Amino acid sequence: MTMDHHDAYIAAAPEQFRAMLSQLRAQLSRALPDATEVIKYNMPGFQIEETIIAGYAAFSKQCGLYVDPAAIAAYADEISCLKLTATKTGVTFSAKQPITDELVEKLAVSSRRLKGF
């Protein structure tokens, strides 16, 4: 899979999220420099060897960043301070409640470490 699959995904996302998704992709790319961009389960992600380290998605009203559940747990306080919603495997955010670059990096790096890379 090549990078243009991520481009196509972002281009097809709701217009209000495209800039945010592009920024998220760039941030994940910086945080995981040796990861390969892939599309798995119709979702763009970053993979090392056969393991997805982080993925992202756009929905009608929000976007999500998906990482290792222990990474979400480790940064639960920071996630709630930003008034973001966390599930076991992801953090959802919107244009009104964006995720910070710092949190994206912490979650990506933590997820990578927890997955053994």
Secondary structure, DSSP 8 states (H G I E B T S, - for coil): --THHHHHHHHHS-GGGHHHHHHHHHHHHHHSTT-EEEEETTEEEEEETTEEEEEEEE-SS-EEEE--HHHHHHTHHHHHHTT-EE-SSEEEE-SSS---HHHHHHHHHHHHHHTT-
